[in-house]
Amino acid sequence: MSGQQSKTWDVAVVGAGMAGMSAALFAASRGLSVLHVGNGGGLLFASGLLDVLGVHPVAPGRVWDRPWDALAALGKDDPGHPLVRVGADAVRVAMERVMSELGDAGMPYAPAEGNRQVPTSLGTTKVTYGVPRSMVAGAQAFAEGLPTLLVDFRGLREFSACQVVQTMGDRWPGLRCARVEFPDSEALSELYAVHVATALESSATRERLFERVRPLLGDASAVGFPAVLGLSRSGQVHQAFEAALGMPVFEIPTMPTSVPGLRLKGALEAAVGAHGVSRRVQSVVTGIVFDGDVAQLTLHDAAGGQTAAARAVILATGRFVGKGLVADRRGVAEPILGLRVEQPEARDSWHSRRFLEPAGHPINRAGLVTDSVGRPLDAAGNPAWRRLYAVGSILGRQDWMRQKCGSGLSAGTAWAAVDAIAGDLGGPGPVAG
């Protein structure tokens, strides 16, 4: 080992997706010292939209206008679902806190009470709760059927305004498309979203683009662009677009990896940094040993290994992509501690016969089994340690992608875990939202 940490942290958060970032934020805001281990690269695949609960039941695909009504229905049908066990109050306050922190970090969200239908680059709509301010006018224009212009840029292959119009024009009268040349791109055969977003932080570049878009507006009451309106200063860029074009402007989230994913990752990293969280971005936790009231974590990175001690641990390592769960022909396992995983009994029961099974495949609900307060169980069915909690998509009995509940699941379970840990360690009460 190259070194050993002498400090004992109040909380070690393992994983840096939405659940891990939320847990680190909540713990630090409660006055707890936090060691955060993991790389948030998975956030690059995010759209920037924050789901709470949009679909239930999954098989018929019922869409809900209010996530809290959906959660009440879910509680009657599946009382063991992690969102139900956490409760609507915890989910609501957790989401309010996350969106507030993101706004303070430069990624403002529109006020939310219910779900919205947000247009996507595929010409579909996505039901979601937390919508960035730069995207909310699109949901409003679609809901009201406003005459709307969608603009794309020659060479930006990941977004076609005319494809969106062809796909959803029958549901959105007055929707039309236009393609323009992005400033200084005449000699380029392909544009990249990050480069476009960065270029639009220049007022001179924006003004040249506005000159090309203004003659196309016609009778439009709103105008949409691919989600490239700035990167680190997206709020300012979006405001500049609305001021220059004289109408609501919105972004349409593009396919991953996306500019909104980069914004989300950057905003969350800035937020946890502002709260004094100590991050080990390049480290991986390969082992945890519980010694009385302290957990000893083994960390590895390119420079070698070290250990860290913490009085509580939050496991937010995700599912298969994040390697919080691993699978082989014998089954699904949790690789760090060998925790109990709820899963189909046999390998051939993982999937249904239909590839696009409306109810989802059984393997989609595989995950850790916990007790009533969110502590994962060991192979014998007992809590693995009194201050070990699991949060986010690693939990079993949920299908976050089809239920449209990923962010609510992540933030809600993180809030509940931190609340339990702070109570156990004698930390201060929750900070007002």
Secondary structure, 3 states (H helix, E strand, C coil): CCEEEEEEECEEEECCCHHHHHHHHHHHHCCCCEEEECCHHHHHHCCCCECCCCECCCCCCCECCCHHHHHHHHHHHCCCCHHHHHCHHHHHHHHHHHHHHHHHCCCCECCCCCCEEEECCCCCEEEECECEHHHHHHHHHHHHCCCEEEEEECCCCCCCHHHHHHHHHHHCCCEEEEEECCCCCCCCCCCCHHHHHHHCCCHHHHHHHHHHHHHHCCCCCEEEEECCCCCCCHHHHHHHHHHHHCCCEEEECCCCCCHHHHHHHHHHHHHHHHCCCEEECCCEEEEEEEECCEEEEEEEECCEEEEEEECCEEECCCCCCCCCCEEECCEEECCCCCCCEECCCCHHHCCCCCCCCCCCCHHHHCEECECCCCCEECCCCCECCCCEEECHHHECCCCHHHHCCHHHHHHHHHHHHHHHHHHHHCCCCCCCC
